[in-house]
Amino acid sequence: MANERKEKQERQRRAPRKITPAYLERAALHHLERFSSSSENLRRVMERRVLRSARHHGTDPDEATPWIDALIERFRSSGLLDDVAYATGRAVSLFRRGDSQRAIRAKLSAKGVEPDDIDRALEALHDEMGASAWSGGDDRDPSLDEQAAANYVRRRRIGPH
């Protein structure tokens, strides 16, 4: 009986805290400690927190929009948020998994990365992965998509890999 009650209490979510600028900053820093993020993705995460809190406390969620904007701008200027660095790192990771350039572009776009930043990330990926990523044994220089396909095949152990 006591164990059932304890398990039920653990399953129930805690009530969200009331949103303040200081709370938003702490929550954003905690999020960035755990995950790399684009500016737009961090904005979405913070907006979800604000909406959940506003629903619970009956406050206006639009009240926090300027706080979020100021926080994002401060993080950008201090270097905590760098969309190009995030996009480049994510593009390299997705490429090594075996995703094509189109898939990488789509996934970065879904995270709110600007098209210009995506282009820069793909250029950096091409520069970084150009000839060094290919270990196919012949002298040709395949495109990034062919290299990504080879990475995918190797990772999934398809065929002779």
ROSE-4610 file (N, C-alpha, C; in Angstrom, 1 decimal, always signed):
// ROSE-4610
residu = [M/M/M/A/A/A/N/N/N/E/E/E/R/R/R/K/K/K/E/E/E/K/K/K/Q/Q/Q/E/E/E/R/R/R/Q/Q/Q/R/R/R/R/R/R/A/A/A/P/P/P/R/R/R/K/K/K/I/I/I/T/T/T/P/P/P/A/A/A/Y/Y/Y/L/L/L/E/E/E/R/R/R/A/A/A/A/A/A/L/L/L/H/H/H/H/H/H/L/L/L/E/E/E/R/R/R/F/F/F/S/S/S/S/S/S/S/S/S/S/S/S/E/E/E/N/N/N/L/L/L/R/R/R/R/R/R/V/V/V/M/M/M/E/E/E/R/R/R/R/R/R/V/V/V/L/L/L/R/R/R/S/S/S/A/A/A/R/R/R/H/H/H/H/H/H/G/G/G/T/T/T/D/D/D/P/P/P/D/D/D/E/E/E/A/A/A/T/T/T/P/P/P/W/W/W/I/I/I/D/D/D/A/A/A/L/L/L/I/I/I/E/E/E/R/R/R/F/F/F/R/R/R/S/S/S/S/S/S/G/G/G/L/L/L/L/L/L/D/D/D/D/D/D/V/V/V/A/A/A/Y/Y/Y/A/A/A/T/T/T/G/G/G/R/R/R/A/A/A/V/V/V/S/S/S/L/L/L/F/F/F/R/R/R/R/R/R/G/G/G/D/D/D/S/S/S/Q/Q/Q/R/R/R/A/A/A/I/I/I/R/R/R/A/A/A/K/K/K/L/L/L/S/S/S/A/A/A/K/K/K/G/G/G/V/V/V/E/E/E/P/P/P/D/D/D/D/D/D/I/I/I/D/D/D/R/R/R/A/A/A/L/L/L/E/E/E/A/A/A/L/L/L/H/H/H/D/D/D/E/E/E/M/M/M/G/G/G/A/A/A/S/S/S/A/A/A/W/W/W/S/S/S/G/G/G/G/G/G/D/D/D/D/D/D/R/R/R/D/D/D/P/P/P/S/S/S/L/L/L/D/D/D/E/E/E/Q/Q/Q/A/A/A/A/A/A/A/A/A/N/N/N/Y/Y/Y/V/V/V/R/R/R/R/R/R/R/R/R/R/R/R/I/I/I/G/G/G/P/P/P/H/H/H]
num = [1/1/1/2/2/2/3/3/3/4/4/4/5/5/5/6/6/6/7/7/7/8/8/8/9/9/9/10/10/10/11/11/11/12/12/12/13/13/13/14/14/14/15/15/15/16/16/16/17/17/17/18/18/18/19/19/19/20/20/20/21/21/21/22/22/22/23/23/23/24/24/24/25/25/25/26/26/26/27/27/27/28/28/28/29/29/29/30/30/30/31/31/31/32/32/32/33/33/33/34/34/34/35/35/35/36/36/36/37/37/37/38/38/38/39/39/39/40/40/40/41/41/41/42/42/42/43/43/43/44/44/44/45/45/45/46/46/46/47/47/47/48/48/48/49/49/49/50/50/50/51/51/51/52/52/52/53/53/53/54/54/54/55/55/55/56/56/56/57/57/57/58/58/58/59/59/59/60/60/60/61/61/61/62/62/62/63/63/63/64/64/64/65/65/65/66/66/66/67/67/67/68/68/68/69/69/69/70/70/70/71/71/71/72/72/72/73/73/73/74/74/74/75/75/75/76/76/76/77/77/77/78/78/78/79/79/79/80/80/80/81/81/81/82/82/82/83/83/83/84/84/84/85/85/85/86/86/86/87/87/87/88/88/88/89/89/89/90/90/90/91/91/91/92/92/92/93/93/93/94/94/94/95/95/95/96/96/96/97/97/97/98/98/98/99/99/99/100/100/100/101/101/101/102/102/102/103/103/103/104/104/104/105/105/105/106/106/106/107/107/107/108/108/108/109/109/109/110/110/110/111/111/111/112/112/112/113/113/113/114/114/114/115/115/115/116/116/116/117/117/117/118/118/118/119/119/119/120/120/120/121/121/121/122/122/122/123/123/123/124/124/124/125/125/125/126/126/126/127/127/127/128/128/128/129/129/129/130/130/130/131/131/131/132/132/132/133/133/133/134/134/134/135/135/135/136/136/136/137/137/137/138/138/138/139/139/139/140/140/140/141/141/141/142/142/142/143/143/143/144/144/144/145/145/145/146/146/146/147/147/147/148/148/148/149/149/149/150/150/150/151/151/151/152/152/152/153/153/153/154/154/154/155/155/155/156/156/156/157/157/157/158/158/158/159/159/159/160/160/160/161/161/161]
x = [+0.8/+0.0/+0.9/+1.8/+2.7/+3.6/+4.0/+4.8/+4.0/+2.7/+1.9/+1.7/+1.5/+1.3/+2.5/+3.7/+4.9/+5.2/+4.9/+5.1/+4.1/+2.9/+2.0/+2.5/+3.0/+3.5/+4.7/+5.6/+6.7/+6.3/+5.2/+4.7/+4.1/+3.5/+2.9/+4.0/+3.7/+4.7/+4.5/+5.7/+5.6/+5.0/+4.4/+3.8/+5.0/+4.8/+5.9/+6.0/+7.2/+7.5/+6.9/+6.7/+6.2/+7.4/+7.2/+8.2/+8.7/+10.0/+10.6/+11.8/+12.4/+13.6/+14.7/+14.9/+16.0/+15.8/+14.5/+14.2/+14.5/+14.1/+14.3/+15.8/+16.6/+18.0/+18.6/+18.2/+18.7/+18.3/+17.1/+16.5/+17.3/+17.5/+18.2/+19.7/+20.3/+21.7/+21.8/+20.8/+20.7/+20.5/+19.7/+19.4/+20.7/+21.4/+22.6/+23.8/+23.7/+24.7/+24.5/+23.3/+22.9/+22.9/+22.5/+22.3/+22.9/+23.5/+23.8/+22.5/+22.4/+21.2/+21.4/+20.5/+20.5/+19.7/+19.7/+19.0/+17.5/+17.0/+15.6/+15.1/+15.9/+15.5/+15.5/+16.4/+16.4/+15.2/+14.8/+13.6/+12.4/+12.3/+11.1/+11.0/+12.2/+12.2/+11.7/+12.2/+11.8/+10.4/+9.9/+8.4/+7.5/+8.0/+7.2/+7.1/+8.2/+8.3/+7.3/+7.4/+6.5/+5.0/+4.7/+3.3/+2.8/+3.6/+3.2/+3.0/+3.9/+3.8/+2.6/+2.4/+1.2/-0.1/-0.2/-1.4/-1.7/-0.6/-0.8/-1.1/-0.4/-0.5/-1.6/-2.1/-3.1/-2.5/-1.2/-0.6/-0.6/-0.1/-0.1/+1.3/+1.3/+2.5/+3.3/+2.5/+3.2/+4.1/+3.9/+4.7/+6.1/+6.4/+7.8/+8.5/+7.8/+8.5/+9.7/+9.5/+10.7/+11.8/+11.5/+12.5/+13.3/+12.6/+13.2/+14.1/+13.6/+14.3/+15.6/+15.6/+16.7/+17.8/+17.2/+18.1/+18.8/+18.1/+18.7/+19.8/+19.5/+20.4/+21.7/+21.5/+22.6/+23.5/+22.9/+23.6/+24.4/+23.8/+24.5/+25.7/+25.5/+26.6/+27.8/+27.4/+28.5/+29.1/+28.5/+29.1/+28.5/+27.6/+27.0/+26.1/+25.6/+24.8/+25.5/+25.9/+26.5/+25.9/+24.9/+24.2/+25.1/+26.1/+27.0/+27.8/+28.3/+29.1/+28.2/+26.9/+26.0/+25.7/+25.4/+25.0/+26.2/+27.4/+28.6/+28.8/+28.7/+28.9/+27.8/+26.6/+25.5/+25.6/+26.0/+26.2/+27.2/+28.3/+29.4/+28.8/+28.1/+27.6/+26.6/+25.7/+24.7/+25.4/+26.4/+27.1/+27.8/+28.4/+29.1/+28.0/+26.8/+25.7/+25.3/+25.5/+25.1/+24.0/+23.7/+22.6/+23.2/+22.3/+22.7/+22.6/+23.1/+23.1/+21.7/+20.8/+19.4/+18.8/+19.1/+18.6/+19.2/+20.5/+21.2/+20.5/+20.3/+19.6/+18.3/+17.5/+16.1/+16.2/+17.1/+17.1/+17.6/+18.5/+19.0/+17.9/+17.2/+16.1/+15.0/+14.7/+13.7/+14.1/+15.4/+15.9/+16.0/+15.6/+15.5/+16.7/+17.7/+18.9/+18.6/+19.1/+18.8/+19.5/+18.9/+19.5/+20.9/+21.3/+22.7/+23.6/+23.2/+24.0/+24.2/+23.1/+23.1/+24.1/+24.1/+25.0/+26.5/+26.7/+28.1/+28.5/+27.6/+27.9/+28.2/+27.4/+27.7/+29.0/+29.3/+30.6/+31.8/+31.6/+32.6/+32.7/+31.6/+31.6/+32.3/+32.1/+32.7/+34.2/+34.6/+36.1/+36.7/+36.0/+36.5/+36.5/+35.5/+35.3/+35.7/+36.1/+36.4/+37.1/+38.3/+39.0/+39.3/+39.4/+39.8/+38.7/+37.5/+36.4/+36.3/+36.8/+36.6/+37.7/+37.3/+38.3/+37.9/+37.4/+36.9/+37.9/+39.2/+40.2/+40.6/+39.8/+40.1/+40.5/+40.9/+41.4/+40.3/+39.1/+38.1/+37.7/+37.1/+36.7/+35.2/+34.5/+33.0/+32.4/+31.2/+30.5/+30.2/+29.8/+29.5/+28.4/+27.4/+26.3/+26.8/+27.7/+28.2/+29.0/+29.8/+30.5/+29.5/+28.5/+27.5/+26.8/+26.5/+26.0/+26.9/+28.2/+29.2/+29.3/+29.2/+29.1/+27.9/+26.8/+25.5/+25.7/+26.2/+26.4/+27.3/+28.4/+29.4/+28.7/+28.0/+27.4/+26.3/+25.6/+24.5/+25.0/+26.3/+27.0/+26.2/+26.0/+25.3/+26.4/+26.2/+27.1/+28.4/+29.5/+30.8/+31.3/+30.6/+31.1/+30.6]
y = [-1.2/+0.0/+1.3/+1.3/+2.5/+2.6/+1.4/+1.5/+2.0/+1.6/+2.0/+3.5/+4.1/+5.5/+6.3/+5.7/+6.4/+6.4/+5.2/+5.2/+6.1/+6.3/+7.2/+8.6/+9.0/+10.3/+10.6/+9.6/+9.8/+9.9/+9.3/+9.4/+10.8/+11.4/+12.7/+13.7/+14.6/+15.6/+16.7/+17.3/+18.5/+19.7/+20.5/+21.8/+22.7/+23.3/+24.2/+25.4/+25.9/+27.2/+28.3/+29.4/+30.6/+31.2/+31.7/+32.2/+33.6/+33.7/+35.0/+35.1/+36.2/+36.3/+35.5/+35.5/+34.8/+33.3/+32.8/+31.4/+31.0/+31.8/+31.5/+31.4/+32.3/+32.2/+30.9/+30.6/+29.3/+28.1/+28.1/+27.0/+26.9/+28.0/+28.0/+27.5/+28.0/+27.6/+26.1/+25.6/+24.2/+23.4/+23.8/+23.2/+23.1/+24.3/+24.3/+23.5/+23.3/+22.4/+20.9/+20.6/+19.2/+19.0/+20.0/+19.8/+20.9/+20.7/+21.8/+22.2/+23.4/+23.9/+25.1/+25.3/+26.5/+27.5/+28.8/+29.9/+29.6/+29.3/+29.0/+27.8/+26.8/+25.6/+26.0/+26.7/+27.2/+28.0/+28.9/+29.7/+28.9/+27.8/+26.9/+26.2/+25.8/+25.1/+26.0/+27.2/+28.2/+28.6/+28.7/+29.0/+27.9/+26.6/+25.5/+25.6/+25.9/+26.1/+27.2/+28.3/+29.4/+29.0/+28.4/+28.0/+27.0/+26.1/+25.1/+25.9/+26.8/+27.6/+28.5/+29.1/+30.1/+29.3/+28.1/+27.3/+27.0/+26.6/+26.2/+27.4/+28.5/+29.6/+30.7/+30.5/+31.4/+32.8/+32.8/+34.1/+34.2/+35.3/+35.6/+35.1/+34.2/+33.7/+34.7/+35.7/+36.8/+37.7/+37.7/+38.5/+38.1/+36.8/+36.3/+36.4/+36.8/+36.9/+37.8/+39.1/+39.9/+39.4/+38.7/+38.1/+37.0/+36.2/+35.2/+35.8/+36.8/+37.5/+38.1/+38.8/+39.4/+38.3/+37.2/+36.1/+35.5/+35.2/+34.7/+35.6/+36.9/+37.9/+37.9/+37.9/+37.9/+36.7/+35.5/+34.3/+34.3/+34.9/+35.0/+35.9/+37.0/+38.0/+37.5/+36.7/+36.1/+34.9/+34.3/+33.1/+31.8/+31.8/+30.6/+29.9/+30.8/+30.3/+30.7/+29.7/+30.0/+29.0/+29.6/+28.7/+28.0/+28.7/+28.1/+27.0/+27.2/+26.1/+24.9/+25.2/+24.1/+23.4/+24.1/+23.5/+22.7/+23.2/+22.5/+21.2/+21.2/+20.0/+19.0/+19.5/+18.6/+18.0/+18.8/+18.3/+17.2/+17.4/+16.3/+15.1/+15.2/+14.1/+13.3/+14.0/+13.4/+12.7/+13.4/+12.8/+11.5/+11.5/+10.2/+9.1/+9.5/+8.5/+7.9/+8.7/+8.3/+9.1/+10.2/+11.1/+11.9/+12.0/+12.8/+14.3/+15.0/+16.5/+17.0/+16.4/+16.9/+16.6/+15.4/+15.0/+15.9/+16.2/+17.1/+18.5/+19.0/+20.3/+20.3/+19.2/+19.2/+19.1/+18.4/+18.2/+19.5/+20.2/+21.5/+22.5/+22.5/+23.4/+23.2/+22.0/+21.6/+22.2/+22.3/+22.8/+24.3/+25.0/+26.4/+27.1/+26.4/+27.0/+27.7/+28.9/+29.7/+29.0/+29.2/+28.6/+29.0/+30.3/+30.7/+30.0/+29.7/+29.0/+27.5/+27.0/+25.6/+25.5/+26.5/+26.4/+26.5/+27.4/+27.5/+26.2/+25.5/+24.3/+23.2/+23.1/+22.1/+22.4/+23.7/+24.0/+23.5/+23.8/+23.4/+21.8/+21.2/+19.7/+19.2/+19.8/+19.4/+19.7/+20.8/+21.1/+20.1/+19.8/+18.9/+17.4/+17.0/+15.6/+15.3/+16.3/+16.1/+14.8/+14.7/+13.4/+12.5/+13.1/+12.3/+11.3/+11.5/+10.6/+9.4/+9.4/+8.3/+7.3/+6.1/+5.0/+3.9/+4.2/+3.2/+2.4/+2.8/+2.0/+2.4/+3.2/+3.6/+5.1/+5.6/+7.0/+8.0/+7.7/+8.7/+9.5/+10.7/+11.6/+11.6/+10.8/+10.8/+12.0/+12.2/+13.3/+13.0/+14.0/+13.8/+12.8/+12.8/+11.9/+10.4/+10.2/+8.8/+8.4/+9.4/+9.1/+8.8/+9.6/+9.4/+8.0/+7.6/+6.3/+5.2/+5.4/+4.4/+4.3/+5.5/+5.5/+4.7/+4.9/+4.3/+2.7/+2.3/+0.9/+0.3/+0.9/+0.4/+0.3/+1.4/+1.4/+0.3/+0.0/-1.0/-2.4/-2.5/-3.7/-4.4/-3.7/-4.2/-4.6/-5.7/-6.2/-6.7/-6.4/-6.9/-6.1/-5.1/-4.4/-5.0]
z = [+0.0/+0.0/+0.0/+0.9/+1.0/-0.3/-0.8/-2.1/-3.2/-3.3/-4.4/-4.3/-3.1/-3.0/-3.4/-3.0/-3.3/-4.8/-5.5/-6.9/-7.6/-7.1/-7.7/-7.6/-6.4/-6.3/-7.2/-7.4/-8.3/-9.7/-10.1/-11.5/-11.8/-10.7/-10.9/-11.1/-12.1/-12.4/-11.4/-11.1/-10.2/-10.9/-10.1/-10.7/-11.2/-12.3/-12.9/-12.0/-12.0/-11.2/-12.0/-11.3/-11.9/-12.6/-13.9/-14.7/-14.3/-14.2/-13.9/-14.9/-15.1/-15.9/-15.4/-14.1/-13.4/-13.6/-13.4/-13.6/-15.1/-16.0/-17.4/-17.7/-17.2/-17.4/-16.8/-15.6/-15.0/-15.8/-16.3/-17.1/-18.4/-19.0/-20.3/-20.1/-19.1/-18.8/-18.5/-17.8/-17.5/-18.8/-19.7/-20.9/-21.8/-21.8/-22.6/-22.0/-20.7/-20.1/-20.6/-20.8/-21.2/-22.7/-23.5/-24.9/-25.6/-26.8/-27.7/-28.4/-28.8/-29.3/-30.2/-31.1/-31.9/-31.2/-31.6/-30.9/-31.0/-32.2/-32.3/-31.5/-31.5/-30.7/-29.2/-28.7/-27.3/-27.1/-28.0/-27.9/-27.8/-28.6/-28.5/-27.2/-26.7/-25.4/-24.3/-24.3/-23.3/-23.4/-24.6/-24.8/-24.3/-24.5/-24.0/-22.4/-21.8/-20.4/-19.9/-20.6/-20.3/-20.5/-21.6/-21.8/-20.7/-20.3/-19.2/-17.9/-17.6/-16.4/-16.4/-17.6/-17.7/-17.6/-18.2/-18.0/-16.6/-15.9/-14.5/-13.5/-13.7/-12.8/-13.3/-14.5/-15.1/-15.4/-15.9/-16.3/-17.8/-18.3/-19.7/-20.2/-21.2/-21.7/-22.6/-23.1/-23.9/-23.1/-21.8/-20.9/-20.9/-21.2/-21.1/-22.5/-23.5/-24.9/-24.9/-24.3/-24.3/-23.5/-22.4/-21.6/-22.3/-23.1/-23.9/-25.0/-25.6/-26.7/-26.1/-25.0/-24.4/-24.0/-23.4/-23.0/-24.2/-25.3/-26.5/-27.0/-27.1/-27.6/-26.7/-25.4/-24.5/-24.7/-24.8/-25.0/-26.3/-27.4/-28.7/-28.6/-27.9/-27.9/-27.0/-26.0/-25.1/-25.7/-26.7/-27.4/-26.9/-25.9/-25.5/-26.6/-27.4/-28.6/-29.9/-30.7/-32.0/-33.0/-33.8/-34.7/-35.7/-36.2/-37.2/-36.6/-35.4/-34.8/-34.5/-34.0/-33.7/-35.0/-36.1/-37.4/-37.9/-37.8/-38.3/-37.5/-36.2/-35.4/-35.6/-35.8/-36.0/-37.4/-38.4/-39.8/-39.8/-39.1/-39.1/-38.4/-37.3/-36.6/-37.5/-38.2/-39.1/-40.3/-40.8/-41.9/-41.5/-40.4/-39.9/-39.7/-39.4/-39.2/-40.5/-41.6/-42.9/-43.5/-43.0/-43.6/-44.8/-45.8/-47.0/-46.7/-47.6/-47.5/-47.4/-48.1/-48.1/-46.7/-46.1/-44.8/-43.7/-43.9/-42.9/-43.0/-44.2/-44.4/-43.7/-43.9/-43.4/-41.8/-41.3/-39.8/-39.2/-39.8/-39.2/-39.4/-40.5/-40.7/-39.6/-39.3/-38.3/-36.9/-36.7/-35.4/-35.4/-36.5/-36.5/-37.0/-37.6/-38.1/-39.5/-39.6/-40.8/-42.0/-43.2/-44.4/-44.7/-44.5/-44.7/-43.7/-42.5/-41.6/-42.0/-42.5/-43.0/-44.1/-45.1/-46.2/-45.7/-44.7/-44.2/-43.5/-42.8/-42.1/-43.2/-44.3/-45.3/-46.0/-46.2/-46.8/-45.9/-44.6/-43.6/-43.6/-43.7/-43.7/-45.0/-46.1/-47.3/-47.2/-46.6/-46.4/-45.4/-44.4/-43.3/-43.8/-44.5/-44.8/-46.2/-47.0/-48.4/-48.8/-48.7/-49.1/-48.0/-46.7/-45.6/-45.2/-45.5/-45.0/-45.9/-47.1/-48.0/-47.8/-47.5/-47.4/-48.3/-49.5/-50.4/-51.1/-51.0/-51.6/-53.1/-53.7/-55.1/-55.1/-56.2/-56.3/-56.6/-56.7/-57.1/-55.9/-56.1/-55.0/-55.1/-54.3/-54.4/-53.7/-54.0/-53.4/-51.9/-51.2/-49.8/-49.6/-50.5/-50.3/-50.5/-51.4/-51.6/-50.3/-49.8/-48.6/-47.4/-47.3/-46.3/-46.4/-47.7/-47.9/-47.5/-47.8/-47.4/-45.9/-45.2/-43.7/-43.2/-43.8/-43.4/-43.6/-44.7/-45.0/-44.0/-43.7/-42.7/-41.3/-41.0/-39.6/-39.5/-40.5/-40.5/-40.8/-41.2/-41.5/-42.7/-43.7/-44.9/-45.9/-46.5/-47.5/-46.9/-47.6/-47.1/-45.9/-45.4/-44.2/-43.0]
